[in-house]
Amino acid sequence: MKAEVTDNPMGSSSNPMDSFSNMFSDPQLMTKLASNPKTSHLLGDSEFMMKLQRLRQDPNAFSGETLQDPRFLQVFAVMMGLDMSFGGQGSKEQATAQRAAGKVEDEDEEMPDLEPASKKAKPEPVPEPEPEPEDEEAKAKAEAKTKGDAEKKLGTDAYKKRQFDEAIEHYTKAWELNKDITYLTNLGAAYFEKGDFEKCIESCQKAIEEGREVRADFKLIAKAFGRIGTAYEKLEDLPHAIKNYNSSLTEHRTPEILTKLRAAEKAKITKEKNSYIDPEKAEEARVLGNDKFKAADWPAAVEAYTEMTKRAPEDPRGYSNRAACLIKLLSFPAAVLDCNEAIQRDPKFIRAYLRKAQAYFAMREYNKCLDVCTEAAEHDEGGKNTREIEQQQQKAVQAQFSAREGETEEQTMKRVQEDPEVSY
């Protein structure tokens, strides 16, 4: 029986899909694909390799969809020995592989024709910027400043020559021409030197108000406050002077204003003390204190004598009498301080020495008590208080010996070593 010749190059199967699927079982498949430049690049395509492995494991998975993939068509062509060229990506990849193998010459890239120079579009001319119209307001301000500064200079020249009326005239005109608060502070300085402190304050207050509106430099505001404070101090209005000095320091702290503030505060305290001095009311307070002392109302007596020291701060009796009350209240250190105040005002006031000695005696400071008695004797003119001084001395000496009676030699040595009065 003669064999029948078929025109089907893919095998004798009547189903072409079976013939295609049988290709994937070829053991030389991967070698053929790798050695052919048309398919070698497909081995780096992970998606393609996954599909290929699936078909090799299960040829029945072959379908018409597989035939629509140009990558598989290229594989079929290689396996069948056909030279197939595809448009799009396949043909490009094939051309790339051929160039790599040196089989295809590089093609010229299509270049657009250059337009003649005459046909090139000429750039449109850029219009020249029109000159901006002058700002009339800015021009007017500049002119006003120039004129104002000129008047200010004339005022400063007059100020240096102590021609204050002329300086005031120029500074006032400068402010009318240009609203610069430095003209007002200078105007205040001229009024101050002239002795018109009220006008000085008025000018500087206006400078502060105008300066706040235009947010002027805080140093200028501070300067105005400081000048107001100085003017108030000249008017002997220390509370307002202190207030404005503090305002100046709030704006800008300077050593000059700080010194003025400290001096004004001190002067205010002194003024208040002096305004409280009243000899008649001081005497009334002394009499009241004496009555309270006799009634053994020590706290009320202290209050009355304190009032006396305020009404008559230079009278030593108020401090000495208050010391006597403090001794009764067992406030010995405070009594010593009051006695020192009395002695400072009158070193010959012996009563203060005696009460100081009593306080030291009560504190068992016998050495100090004896020293005060000696000092009292030195200032006792005519020996009028000799008897009282000697009695206090004897009491101190007896107390010393009584305290040391029965004292062992060891205790004596310890006492001497701890006594601050004993030194080398």
Protein Blocks (a to p, Z undefined) as FASTA:
>chain_A
ZZdddfbfnbjbfblklmmmmmmmpmklmmmmmmpmklmmmmmmmklmmmmmmmmmmmml
pcfklmmpmklmmmmmmmnopacddehjllmmmmmmmmmnopaccddddddddddfklpc
cdddddddddddddfklmmmmmmmmmmmmmmmmmmmmmmnopaklmmmmmmmmmmmpccf
klmmmmmmmmmmnopaklmmmmmmmmmmmmmmnopafklmmmmmmmmmmmmmmnopaklm
mmmmmmmmmmoccfklmmmmmmmmmmmmmmmmmmmgcfklmmmmmmmmmmmmmnopaklm
mmmmmmmmmmmmmbmklmmmmmmmmmmnopaklmmmmmmmmmmmomklmklmmmmmmmmm
mnopaklmmmmmmmmmmmmghhlmmmmmmmmmmmmmmmmmmmmgoiafklmmmmmmmmmk
bcZZ
